[in-house]
Amino acid sequence: MAEGTNVSKVDNARRNFTRFFREVRSELKKVIWPNREQLTNNTVTVLMACLLIGAIIWIFDFLLLKVSEIVFIR
């Protein structure tokens, strides 16, 4: 009796696995993929935003370092 339940669990897992990938495939067919121009534009936008935010963080870090040097060293 225990052997039968193990086989059914394996079969059930296999069915769930194949059903999952079938559903993923059908959902990916519904996706509207960007063209090359949109992809390039969005990539440049994200990179510029990252650089801008990084520069702002660097400036505030530098200013806080200088303020802390003035306060704690002198």
mmCIF file as gemmi writes it, N, C-alpha and C atoms, coordinates in Angstrom:
data_model
loop_
_atom_site.group_PDB
_atom_site.id
_atom_site.type_symbol
_atom_site.label_atom_id
_atom_site.label_alt_id
_atom_site.label_comp_id
_atom_site.label_asym_id
_atom_site.label_entity_id
_atom_site.label_seq_id
_atom_site.pdbx_PDB_ins_code
_atom_site.Cartn_x
_atom_site.Cartn_y
_atom_site.Cartn_z
_atom_site.occupancy
_atom_site.B_iso_or_equiv
_atom_site.pdbx_formal_charge
_atom_site.auth_seq_id
_atom_site.auth_asym_id
_atom_site.pdbx_PDB_model_num
ATOM 1 N N . MET Axp A 1 ? 0.806 -1.184 0 1 0 ? 1 A 1
ATOM 2 C CA . MET Axp A 1 ? 0 0 0 1 0 ? 1 A 1
ATOM 3 C C . MET Axp A 1 ? 0.86 1.264 0 1 0 ? 1 A 1
ATOM 4 N N . ALA Axp A 2 ? 1.966 1.262 0.732 1 0 ? 2 A 1
ATOM 5 C CA . ALA Axp A 2 ? 2.844 2.422 0.776 1 0 ? 2 A 1
ATOM 6 C C . ALA Axp A 2 ? 3.512 2.647 -0.574 1 0 ? 2 A 1
ATOM 7 N N . GLU Axp A 3 ? 3.784 1.551 -1.305 1 0 ? 3 A 1
ATOM 8 C CA . GLU Axp A 3 ? 4.426 1.705 -2.607 1 0 ? 3 A 1
ATOM 9 C C . GLU Axp A 3 ? 3.502 2.4 -3.597 1 0 ? 3 A 1
ATOM 10 N N . GLY Axp A 4 ? 2.227 2.106 -3.546 1 0 ? 4 A 1
ATOM 11 C CA . GLY Axp A 4 ? 1.258 2.73 -4.446 1 0 ? 4 A 1
ATOM 12 C C . GLY Axp A 4 ? 1.139 4.231 -4.229 1 0 ? 4 A 1
ATOM 13 N N . THR Axp A 5 ? 1.227 4.656 -2.971 1 0 ? 5 A 1
ATOM 14 C CA . THR Axp A 5 ? 1.122 6.092 -2.699 1 0 ? 5 A 1
ATOM 15 C C . THR Axp A 5 ? 2.37 6.817 -3.154 1 0 ? 5 A 1
ATOM 16 N N . ASN Axp A 6 ? 3.541 6.162 -3.067 1 0 ? 6 A 1
ATOM 17 C CA . ASN Axp A 6 ? 4.766 6.781 -3.546 1 0 ? 6 A 1
ATOM 18 C C . ASN Axp A 6 ? 4.709 6.988 -5.05 1 0 ? 6 A 1
ATOM 19 N N . VAL Axp A 7 ? 4.202 6 -5.77 1 0 ? 7 A 1
ATOM 20 C CA . VAL Axp A 7 ? 4.107 6.106 -7.224 1 0 ? 7 A 1
ATOM 21 C C . VAL Axp A 7 ? 3.121 7.207 -7.596 1 0 ? 7 A 1
ATOM 22 N N . SER Axp A 8 ? 2.009 7.283 -6.894 1 0 ? 8 A 1
ATOM 23 C CA . SER Axp A 8 ? 1.031 8.314 -7.217 1 0 ? 8 A 1
ATOM 24 C C . SER Axp A 8 ? 1.574 9.708 -6.89 1 0 ? 8 A 1
ATOM 25 N N . LYS Axp A 9 ? 2.399 9.819 -5.843 1 0 ? 9 A 1
ATOM 26 C CA . LYS Axp A 9 ? 3.006 11.107 -5.518 1 0 ? 9 A 1
ATOM 27 C C . LYS Axp A 9 ? 3.974 11.527 -6.61 1 0 ? 9 A 1
ATOM 28 N N . VAL Axp A 10 ? 4.724 10.564 -7.139 1 0 ? 10 A 1
ATOM 29 C CA . VAL Axp A 10 ? 5.671 10.861 -8.214 1 0 ? 10 A 1
ATOM 30 C C . VAL Axp A 10 ? 4.908 11.275 -9.47 1 0 ? 10 A 1
ATOM 31 N N . ASP Axp A 11 ? 3.86 10.538 -9.802 1 0 ? 11 A 1
ATOM 32 C CA . ASP Axp A 11 ? 3.058 10.879 -10.977 1 0 ? 11 A 1
ATOM 33 C C . ASP Axp A 11 ? 2.403 12.249 -10.811 1 0 ? 11 A 1
ATOM 34 N N . ASN Axp A 12 ? 1.909 12.522 -9.639 1 0 ? 12 A 1
ATOM 35 C CA . ASN Axp A 12 ? 1.276 13.805 -9.367 1 0 ? 12 A 1
ATOM 36 C C . ASN Axp A 12 ? 2.289 14.947 -9.481 1 0 ? 12 A 1
ATOM 37 N N . ALA Axp A 13 ? 3.487 14.74 -8.951 1 0 ? 13 A 1
ATOM 38 C CA . ALA Axp A 13 ? 4.535 15.756 -9.039 1 0 ? 13 A 1
ATOM 39 C C . ALA Axp A 13 ? 4.92 15.99 -10.494 1 0 ? 13 A 1
ATOM 40 N N . ARG Axp A 14 ? 5.02 14.922 -11.267 1 0 ? 14 A 1
ATOM 41 C CA . ARG Axp A 14 ? 5.374 15.037 -12.682 1 0 ? 14 A 1
ATOM 42 C C . ARG Axp A 14 ? 4.296 15.811 -13.437 1 0 ? 14 A 1
ATOM 43 N N . ARG Axp A 15 ? 3.027 15.521 -13.145 1 0 ? 15 A 1
ATOM 44 C CA . ARG Axp A 15 ? 1.923 16.238 -13.804 1 0 ? 15 A 1
ATOM 45 C C . ARG Axp A 15 ? 1.941 17.72 -13.43 1 0 ? 15 A 1
ATOM 46 N N . ASN Axp A 16 ? 2.171 18.003 -12.144 1 0 ? 16 A 1
ATOM 47 C CA . ASN Axp A 16 ? 2.238 19.399 -11.709 1 0 ? 16 A 1
ATOM 48 C C . ASN Axp A 16 ? 3.396 20.137 -12.371 1 0 ? 16 A 1
ATOM 49 N N . PHE Axp A 17 ? 4.526 19.449 -12.507 1 0 ? 17 A 1
ATOM 50 C CA . PHE Axp A 17 ? 5.709 20.03 -13.124 1 0 ? 17 A 1
ATOM 51 C C . PHE Axp A 17 ? 5.435 20.375 -14.582 1 0 ? 17 A 1
ATOM 52 N N . THR Axp A 18 ? 4.868 19.455 -15.332 1 0 ? 18 A 1
ATOM 53 C CA . THR Axp A 18 ? 4.585 19.718 -16.744 1 0 ? 18 A 1
ATOM 54 C C . THR Axp A 18 ? 3.489 20.763 -16.9 1 0 ? 18 A 1
ATOM 55 N N . ARG Axp A 19 ? 2.473 20.738 -16.032 1 0 ? 19 A 1
ATOM 56 C CA . ARG Axp A 19 ? 1.408 21.737 -16.098 1 0 ? 19 A 1
ATOM 57 C C . ARG Axp A 19 ? 1.959 23.134 -15.826 1 0 ? 19 A 1
ATOM 58 N N . PHE Axp A 20 ? 2.881 23.232 -14.869 1 0 ? 20 A 1
ATOM 59 C CA . PHE Axp A 20 ? 3.496 24.515 -14.549 1 0 ? 20 A 1
ATOM 60 C C . PHE Axp A 20 ? 4.188 25.108 -15.781 1 0 ? 20 A 1
ATOM 61 N N . PHE Axp A 21 ? 5.011 24.301 -16.455 1 0 ? 21 A 1
ATOM 62 C CA . PHE Axp A 21 ? 5.732 24.815 -17.614 1 0 ? 21 A 1
ATOM 63 C C . PHE Axp A 21 ? 4.807 25.088 -18.793 1 0 ? 21 A 1
ATOM 64 N N . ARG Axp A 22 ? 3.74 24.336 -18.925 1 0 ? 22 A 1
ATOM 65 C CA . ARG Axp A 22 ? 2.751 24.607 -19.966 1 0 ? 22 A 1
ATOM 66 C C . ARG Axp A 22 ? 2.092 25.961 -19.72 1 0 ? 22 A 1
ATOM 67 N N . GLU Axp A 23 ? 1.749 26.247 -18.458 1 0 ? 23 A 1
ATOM 68 C CA . GLU Axp A 23 ? 1.129 27.523 -18.107 1 0 ? 23 A 1
ATOM 69 C C . GLU Axp A 23 ? 2.11 28.687 -18.269 1 0 ? 23 A 1
ATOM 70 N N . VAL Axp A 24 ? 3.37 28.467 -17.904 1 0 ? 24 A 1
ATOM 71 C CA . VAL Axp A 24 ? 4.389 29.51 -18.094 1 0 ? 24 A 1
ATOM 72 C C . VAL Axp A 24 ? 4.514 29.84 -19.567 1 0 ? 24 A 1
ATOM 73 N N . ARG Axp A 25 ? 4.551 28.832 -20.395 1 0 ? 25 A 1
ATOM 74 C CA . ARG Axp A 25 ? 4.673 29.036 -21.84 1 0 ? 25 A 1
ATOM 75 C C . ARG Axp A 25 ? 3.475 29.823 -22.376 1 0 ? 25 A 1
ATOM 76 N N . SER Axp A 26 ? 2.273 29.485 -21.93 1 0 ? 26 A 1
ATOM 77 C CA . SER Axp A 26 ? 1.099 30.201 -22.423 1 0 ? 26 A 1
ATOM 78 C C . SER Axp A 26 ? 1.085 31.646 -21.934 1 0 ? 26 A 1
ATOM 79 N N . GLU Axp A 27 ? 1.557 31.903 -20.717 1 0 ? 27 A 1
ATOM 80 C CA . GLU Axp A 27 ? 1.609 33.271 -20.209 1 0 ? 27 A 1
ATOM 81 C C . GLU Axp A 27 ? 2.664 34.093 -20.953 1 0 ? 27 A 1
ATOM 82 N N . LEU Axp A 28 ? 3.79 33.471 -21.287 1 0 ? 28 A 1
ATOM 83 C CA . LEU Axp A 28 ? 4.834 34.196 -22.015 1 0 ? 28 A 1
ATOM 84 C C . LEU Axp A 28 ? 4.388 34.567 -23.425 1 0 ? 28 A 1
ATOM 85 N N . LYS Axp A 29 ? 3.451 33.825 -23.991 1 0 ? 29 A 1
ATOM 86 C CA . LYS Axp A 29 ? 2.918 34.181 -25.304 1 0 ? 29 A 1
ATOM 87 C C . LYS Axp A 29 ? 2.075 35.452 -25.232 1 0 ? 29 A 1
ATOM 88 N N . LYS Axp A 30 ? 1.548 35.776 -24.056 1 0 ? 30 A 1
ATOM 89 C CA . LYS Axp A 30 ? 0.711 36.958 -23.876 1 0 ? 30 A 1
ATOM 90 C C . LYS Axp A 30 ? 1.527 38.231 -23.651 1 0 ? 30 A 1
ATOM 91 N N . VAL Axp A 31 ? 2.806 38.08 -23.364 1 0 ? 31 A 1
ATOM 92 C CA . VAL Axp A 31 ? 3.649 39.23 -23.036 1 0 ? 31 A 1
ATOM 93 C C . VAL Axp A 31 ? 3.913 40.057 -24.292 1 0 ? 31 A 1
ATOM 94 N N . ILE Axp A 32 ? 3.826 41.38 -24.139 1 0 ? 32 A 1
ATOM 95 C CA . ILE Axp A 32 ? 4.198 42.278 -25.226 1 0 ? 32 A 1
ATOM 96 C C . ILE Axp A 32 ? 5.643 42.687 -24.977 1 0 ? 32 A 1
ATOM 97 N N . TRP Axp A 33 ? 6.552 42.15 -25.784 1 0 ? 33 A 1
ATOM 98 C CA . TRP Axp A 33 ? 7.972 42.384 -25.592 1 0 ? 33 A 1
ATOM 99 C C . TRP Axp A 33 ? 8.37 43.714 -26.22 1 0 ? 33 A 1
ATOM 100 N N . PRO Axp A 34 ? 9.292 44.45 -25.601 1 0 ? 34 A 1
ATOM 101 C CA . PRO Axp A 34 ? 9.714 45.736 -26.176 1 0 ? 34 A 1
ATOM 102 C C . PRO Axp A 34 ? 10.583 45.51 -27.413 1 0 ? 34 A 1
ATOM 103 N N . ASN Axp A 35 ? 10.529 46.475 -28.335 1 0 ? 35 A 1
ATOM 104 C CA . ASN Axp A 35 ? 11.422 46.385 -29.498 1 0 ? 35 A 1
ATOM 105 C C . ASN Axp A 35 ? 12.8 46.903 -29.097 1 0 ? 35 A 1
ATOM 106 N N . ARG Axp A 36 ? 13.734 46.861 -30.017 1 0 ? 36 A 1
ATOM 107 C CA . ARG Axp A 36 ? 15.116 47.225 -29.69 1 0 ? 36 A 1
ATOM 108 C C . ARG Axp A 36 ? 15.227 48.68 -29.241 1 0 ? 36 A 1
ATOM 109 N N . GLU Axp A 37 ? 14.494 49.582 -29.894 1 0 ? 37 A 1
ATOM 110 C CA . GLU Axp A 37 ? 14.558 50.999 -29.535 1 0 ? 37 A 1
ATOM 111 C C . GLU Axp A 37 ? 14.022 51.241 -28.132 1 0 ? 37 A 1
ATOM 112 N N . GLN Axp A 38 ? 12.908 50.619 -27.783 1 0 ? 38 A 1
ATOM 113 C CA . GLN Axp A 38 ? 12.352 50.767 -26.439 1 0 ? 38 A 1
ATOM 114 C C . GLN Axp A 38 ? 13.296 50.186 -25.398 1 0 ? 38 A 1
ATOM 115 N N . LEU Axp A 39 ? 13.879 49.04 -25.708 1 0 ? 39 A 1
ATOM 116 C CA . LEU Axp A 39 ? 14.799 48.395 -24.774 1 0 ? 39 A 1
ATOM 117 C C . LEU Axp A 39 ? 16.026 49.262 -24.529 1 0 ? 39 A 1
ATOM 118 N N . THR Axp A 40 ? 16.579 49.823 -25.593 1 0 ? 40 A 1
ATOM 119 C CA . THR Axp A 40 ? 17.749 50.69 -25.461 1 0 ? 40 A 1
ATOM 120 C C . THR Axp A 40 ? 17.399 51.936 -24.66 1 0 ? 40 A 1
ATOM 121 N N . ASN Axp A 41 ? 16.25 52.552 -24.989 1 0 ? 41 A 1
ATOM 122 C CA . ASN Axp A 41 ? 15.824 53.757 -24.284 1 0 ? 41 A 1
ATOM 123 C C . ASN Axp A 41 ? 15.615 53.481 -22.802 1 0 ? 41 A 1
ATOM 124 N N . ASN Axp A 42 ? 14.947 52.406 -22.467 1 0 ? 42 A 1
ATOM 125 C CA . ASN Axp A 42 ? 14.706 52.074 -21.06 1 0 ? 42 A 1
ATOM 126 C C . ASN Axp A 42 ? 15.994 51.735 -20.326 1 0 ? 42 A 1
ATOM 127 N N . THR Axp A 43 ? 16.917 51.047 -21.01 1 0 ? 43 A 1
ATOM 128 C CA . THR Axp A 43 ? 18.2 50.699 -20.387 1 0 ? 43 A 1
ATOM 129 C C . THR Axp A 43 ? 19.004 51.949 -20.075 1 0 ? 43 A 1
ATOM 130 N N . VAL Axp A 44 ? 19.052 52.882 -21.025 1 0 ? 44 A 1
ATOM 131 C CA . VAL Axp A 44 ? 19.783 54.129 -20.806 1 0 ? 44 A 1
ATOM 132 C C . VAL Axp A 44 ? 19.14 54.921 -19.668 1 0 ? 44 A 1
ATOM 133 N N . THR Axp A 45 ? 17.822 54.949 -19.62 1 0 ? 45 A 1
ATOM 134 C CA . THR Axp A 45 ? 17.118 55.658 -18.549 1 0 ? 45 A 1
ATOM 135 C C . THR Axp A 45 ? 17.466 55.073 -17.184 1 0 ? 45 A 1
ATOM 136 N N . VAL Axp A 46 ? 17.47 53.756 -17.071 1 0 ? 46 A 1
ATOM 137 C CA . VAL Axp A 46 ? 17.782 53.109 -15.797 1 0 ? 46 A 1
ATOM 138 C C . VAL Axp A 46 ? 19.24 53.369 -15.404 1 0 ? 46 A 1
ATOM 139 N N . LEU Axp A 47 ? 20.151 53.283 -16.359 1 0 ? 47 A 1
ATOM 140 C CA . LEU Axp A 47 ? 21.562 53.524 -16.05 1 0 ? 47 A 1
ATOM 141 C C . LEU Axp A 47 ? 21.793 54.972 -15.615 1 0 ? 47 A 1
ATOM 142 N N . MET Axp A 48 ? 21.145 55.913 -16.282 1 0 ? 48 A 1
ATOM 143 C CA . MET Axp A 48 ? 21.299 57.312 -15.9 1 0 ? 48 A 1
ATOM 144 C C . MET Axp A 48 ? 20.713 57.569 -14.506 1 0 ? 48 A 1
ATOM 145 N N . ALA Axp A 49 ? 19.58 56.957 -14.207 1 0 ? 49 A 1
ATOM 146 C CA . ALA Axp A 49 ? 18.982 57.11 -12.877 1 0 ? 49 A 1
ATOM 147 C C . ALA Axp A 49 ? 19.908 56.528 -11.811 1 0 ? 49 A 1
ATOM 148 N N . CYS Axp A 50 ? 20.51 55.38 -12.094 1 0 ? 50 A 1
ATOM 149 C CA . CYS Axp A 50 ? 21.449 54.777 -11.13 1 0 ? 50 A 1
ATOM 150 C C . CYS Axp A 50 ? 22.663 55.662 -10.911 1 0 ? 50 A 1
ATOM 151 N N . LEU Axp A 51 ? 23.198 56.223 -11.992 1 0 ? 51 A 1
ATOM 152 C CA . LEU Axp A 51 ? 24.349 57.121 -11.859 1 0 ? 51 A 1
ATOM 153 C C . LEU Axp A 51 ? 23.981 58.38 -11.082 1 0 ? 51 A 1
ATOM 154 N N . LEU Axp A 52 ? 22.818 58.942 -11.347 1 0 ? 52 A 1
ATOM 155 C CA . LEU Axp A 52 ? 22.383 60.14 -10.644 1 0 ? 52 A 1
ATOM 156 C C . LEU Axp A 52 ? 22.195 59.87 -9.149 1 0 ? 52 A 1
ATOM 157 N N . ILE Axp A 53 ? 21.523 58.799 -8.827 1 0 ? 53 A 1
ATOM 158 C CA . ILE Axp A 53 ? 21.305 58.454 -7.413 1 0 ? 53 A 1
ATOM 159 C C . ILE Axp A 53 ? 22.64 58.135 -6.737 1 0 ? 53 A 1
ATOM 160 N N . GLY Axp A 54 ? 23.524 57.432 -7.444 1 0 ? 54 A 1
ATOM 161 C CA . GLY Axp A 54 ? 24.848 57.149 -6.893 1 0 ? 54 A 1
ATOM 162 C C . GLY Axp A 54 ? 25.637 58.417 -6.625 1 0 ? 54 A 1
ATOM 163 N N . ALA Axp A 55 ? 25.545 59.385 -7.549 1 0 ? 55 A 1
ATOM 164 C CA . ALA Axp A 55 ? 26.258 60.657 -7.364 1 0 ? 55 A 1
ATOM 165 C C . ALA Axp A 55 ? 25.685 61.43 -6.177 1 0 ? 55 A 1
ATOM 166 N N . ILE Axp A 56 ? 24.365 61.426 -6.032 1 0 ? 56 A 1
ATOM 167 C CA . ILE Axp A 56 ? 23.743 62.118 -4.898 1 0 ? 56 A 1
ATOM 168 C C . ILE Axp A 56 ? 24.179 61.484 -3.582 1 0 ? 56 A 1
ATOM 169 N N . ILE Axp A 57 ? 24.188 60.172 -3.522 1 0 ? 57 A 1
ATOM 170 C CA . ILE Axp A 57 ? 24.622 59.477 -2.3 1 0 ? 57 A 1
ATOM 171 C C . ILE Axp A 57 ? 26.093 59.777 -2.018 1 0 ? 57 A 1
ATOM 172 N N . TRP Axp A 58 ? 26.93 59.79 -3.064 1 0 ? 58 A 1
ATOM 173 C CA . TRP Axp A 58 ? 28.356 60.072 -2.89 1 0 ? 58 A 1
ATOM 174 C C . TRP Axp A 58 ? 28.566 61.485 -2.351 1 0 ? 58 A 1
ATOM 175 N N . ILE Axp A 59 ? 27.812 62.453 -2.893 1 0 ? 59 A 1
ATOM 176 C CA . ILE Axp A 59 ? 27.952 63.845 -2.438 1 0 ? 59 A 1
ATOM 177 C C . ILE Axp A 59 ? 27.548 63.971 -0.968 1 0 ? 59 A 1
ATOM 178 N N . PHE Axp A 60 ? 26.404 63.392 -0.59 1 0 ? 60 A 1
ATOM 179 C CA . PHE Axp A 60 ? 25.98 63.458 0.81 1 0 ? 60 A 1
ATOM 180 C C . PHE Axp A 60 ? 26.962 62.735 1.733 1 0 ? 60 A 1
ATOM 181 N N . ASP Axp A 61 ? 27.507 61.624 1.28 1 0 ? 61 A 1
ATOM 182 C CA . ASP Axp A 61 ? 28.493 60.9 2.073 1 0 ? 61 A 1
ATOM 183 C C . ASP Axp A 61 ? 29.74 61.753 2.284 1 0 ? 61 A 1
ATOM 184 N N . PHE Axp A 62 ? 30.187 62.405 1.217 1 0 ? 62 A 1
ATOM 185 C CA . PHE Axp A 62 ? 31.367 63.257 1.305 1 0 ? 62 A 1
ATOM 186 C C . PHE Axp A 62 ? 31.12 64.429 2.246 1 0 ? 62 A 1
ATOM 187 N N . LEU Axp A 63 ? 29.933 65.052 2.11 1 0 ? 63 A 1
ATOM 188 C CA . LEU Axp A 63 ? 29.609 66.176 2.996 1 0 ? 63 A 1
ATOM 189 C C . LEU Axp A 63 ? 29.52 65.744 4.453 1 0 ? 63 A 1
ATOM 190 N N . LEU Axp A 64 ? 28.899 64.625 4.721 1 0 ? 64 A 1
ATOM 191 C CA . LEU Axp A 64 ? 28.81 64.131 6.1 1 0 ? 64 A 1
ATOM 192 C C . LEU Axp A 64 ? 30.185 63.771 6.657 1 0 ? 64 A 1
ATOM 193 N N . LEU Axp A 65 ? 31.065 63.256 5.8 1 0 ? 65 A 1
ATOM 194 C CA . LEU Axp A 65 ? 32.433 62.964 6.233 1 0 ? 65 A 1
ATOM 195 C C . LEU Axp A 65 ? 33.136 64.241 6.652 1 0 ? 65 A 1
ATOM 196 N N . LYS Axp A 66 ? 33.017 65.281 5.841 1 0 ? 66 A 1
ATOM 197 C CA . LYS Axp A 66 ? 33.681 66.554 6.162 1 0 ? 66 A 1
ATOM 198 C C . LYS Axp A 66 ? 33.084 67.18 7.43 1 0 ? 66 A 1
ATOM 199 N N . VAL Axp A 67 ? 31.762 67.111 7.583 1 0 ? 67 A 1
ATOM 200 C CA . VAL Axp A 67 ? 31.125 67.652 8.788 1 0 ? 67 A 1
ATOM 201 C C . VAL Axp A 67 ? 31.592 66.875 10.018 1 0 ? 67 A 1
ATOM 202 N N . SER Axp A 68 ? 31.65 65.562 9.914 1 0 ? 68 A 1
ATOM 203 C CA . SER Axp A 68 ? 32.085 64.766 11.058 1 0 ? 68 A 1
ATOM 204 C C . SER Axp A 68 ? 33.56 65.004 11.374 1 0 ? 68 A 1
ATOM 205 N N . GLU Axp A 69 ? 34.386 65.27 10.364 1 0 ? 69 A 1
ATOM 206 C CA . GLU Axp A 69 ? 35.776 65.598 10.63 1 0 ? 69 A 1
ATOM 207 C C . GLU Axp A 69 ? 35.881 66.933 11.378 1 0 ? 69 A 1
ATOM 208 N N . ILE Axp A 70 ? 35.077 67.891 10.978 1 0 ? 70 A 1
ATOM 209 C CA . ILE Axp A 70 ? 35.098 69.193 11.644 1 0 ? 70 A 1
ATOM 210 C C . ILE Axp A 70 ? 34.615 69.056 13.08 1 0 ? 70 A 1
ATOM 211 N N . VAL Axp A 71 ? 33.559 68.312 13.296 1 0 ? 71 A 1
ATOM 212 C CA . VAL Axp A 71 ? 32.978 68.192 14.627 1 0 ? 71 A 1
ATOM 213 C C . VAL Axp A 71 ? 33.848 67.361 15.56 1 0 ? 71 A 1
ATOM 214 N N . PHE Axp A 72 ? 34.326 66.222 15.111 1 0 ? 72 A 1
ATOM 215 C CA . PHE Axp A 72 ? 35 65.297 16.008 1 0 ? 72 A 1
ATOM 216 C C . PHE Axp A 72 ? 36.52 65.453 16.068 1 0 ? 72 A 1
ATOM 217 N N . ILE Axp A 73 ? 37.137 65.975 15.065 1 0 ? 73 A 1
ATOM 218 C CA . ILE Axp A 73 ? 38.607 66.074 15.086 1 0 ? 73 A 1
ATOM 219 C C . ILE Axp A 73 ? 39.037 67.388 15.693 1 0 ? 73 A 1
ATOM 220 N N . ARG Axp A 74 ? 38.334 68.457 15.454 1 0 ? 74 A 1
ATOM 221 C CA . ARG Axp A 74 ? 38.753 69.755 16 1 0 ? 74 A 1
ATOM 222 C C . ARG Axp A 74 ? 38.222 69.995 17.354 1 0 ? 74 A 1
